């Protein structure tokens, strides 16, 4: 398997994937379509859940405003996204690089 390089970050308005390949012609789509990746359904579901949750961190009435999340929710999101990134890296294995760009 050739090496694949993905960037991991959450994007306002994108509620289905936190993964973005460097190659616009990636066989996994741009942004990555999680169902195309060799990961478990549980990891896929967790990444989708986190993407949806992330959208609530934005004040959609005026997005430049600070996040409406309290500090405890920001920390919980960080912890859970760290855990999901770890699971993703383990499942993809050595042929993949997943760069944390949060």
Buried (B, 14 or more C-beta within 10 A) or exposed (E): EEEBEBBBBBEEEBBBBBBBBEEEEBEBBBBBBBEEBEBEEEBBEBBBEBBEBBBEBBEEEEEEEEBEBEEEBEEEBEEBBEEBBEBBBEBBEEEBEBEEEE
